[in-house]
Amino acid sequence: MQLTFSLYSIAGLLIMLGIGLVYLGIYQRWIYPLKRQRHEKAKVTGSHGRDPALMIIVIKIIGLLVLPALGFVFGSPLLSALIG
């Protein structure tokens, strides 16, 4: 497999960046507030686990760096096979 800079690779990058942004938005809007509230309640009892702020850093890295990189690398072979 050759890494080529083509229209398909840029399209794959943009598609995966869009998916990553949607994934990040869903997490920040609905999941993170619930996890933060549950974490704050658990801190009172001393049974808290991992801080949700660490999880949001991981999700930002995946959504904004890893997914677009994978889209760039695999976009050209996948989209050229699908489109023709």
C-alpha positions as CSV (number, residue, x, y, z in Angstrom):
1,M,0.0,0.0,0.0
2,Q,1.4,3.4,-1.0
3,L,0.7,6.5,0.8
4,T,-0.5,8.9,-1.8
5,F,-1.7,12.5,-1.6
6,S,-4.9,12.5,-3.6
7,L,-8.4,13.9,-3.6
8,Y,-9.6,10.6,-2.1
9,S,-7.2,10.8,0.8
10,I,-8.2,14.4,1.6
11,A,-11.9,13.3,1.4
12,G,-11.2,10.5,3.8
13,L,-9.4,12.9,6.2
14,L,-12.4,15.3,6.1
15,I,-15.0,12.5,6.5
16,M,-13.1,11.1,9.5
17,L,-12.5,14.5,11.0
18,G,-16.3,15.1,10.8
19,I,-17.0,11.8,12.5
20,G,-14.4,12.7,15.2
21,L,-16.0,16.1,15.8
22,V,-19.5,14.5,16.1
23,Y,-18.1,11.9,18.5
24,L,-16.4,14.6,20.6
25,G,-19.5,16.8,20.5
26,I,-21.7,13.9,21.7
27,Y,-19.3,13.1,24.5
28,Q,-19.0,16.7,25.7
29,R,-22.7,17.5,25.5
30,W,-24.3,14.4,27.0
31,I,-21.8,12.0,28.5
32,Y,-19.2,14.2,30.1
33,P,-21.7,16.2,32.4
34,L,-23.1,12.9,33.7
35,K,-19.7,11.4,34.4
36,R,-18.5,14.6,36.0
37,Q,-21.6,14.7,38.3
38,R,-21.2,11.1,39.2
39,H,-17.5,11.6,39.9
40,E,-18.2,14.6,42.2
41,K,-20.8,12.6,44.2
42,A,-18.4,9.6,44.5
43,K,-15.6,11.9,45.8
44,V,-17.7,12.6,48.8
45,T,-17.8,8.9,49.7
46,G,-14.2,8.3,48.9
47,S,-15.1,5.8,46.1
48,H,-14.2,7.9,43.1
49,G,-12.2,6.4,40.3
50,R,-10.5,8.1,37.3
51,D,-11.2,11.8,36.7
52,P,-13.5,12.3,33.6
53,A,-11.2,15.2,32.5
54,L,-8.6,12.5,31.6
55,M,-11.2,10.7,29.5
56,I,-12.0,13.9,27.6
57,I,-8.3,14.3,26.7
58,V,-8.2,10.8,25.3
59,I,-11.4,11.4,23.3
60,K,-10.0,14.7,21.9
61,I,-6.8,12.9,20.8
62,I,-8.7,10.1,19.2
63,G,-11.3,12.3,17.5
64,L,-9.0,15.1,16.3
65,L,-5.8,13.3,15.6
66,V,-6.1,9.5,15.2
67,L,-9.4,9.3,13.2
68,P,-8.3,12.0,10.6
69,A,-4.9,10.3,10.3
70,L,-6.6,7.0,9.6
71,G,-9.0,8.6,7.2
72,F,-6.0,10.1,5.3
73,V,-4.1,6.8,5.2
74,F,-7.0,4.6,4.3
75,G,-9.2,7.1,2.4
76,S,-7.6,6.7,-0.9
77,P,-7.8,2.9,-1.3
78,L,-11.3,2.7,0.3
79,L,-12.9,5.6,-1.5
80,S,-11.3,4.7,-4.9
81,A,-12.7,1.2,-4.5
82,L,-16.1,2.4,-3.6
83,I,-16.4,5.2,-6.2
84,G,-14.5,3.6,-8.9
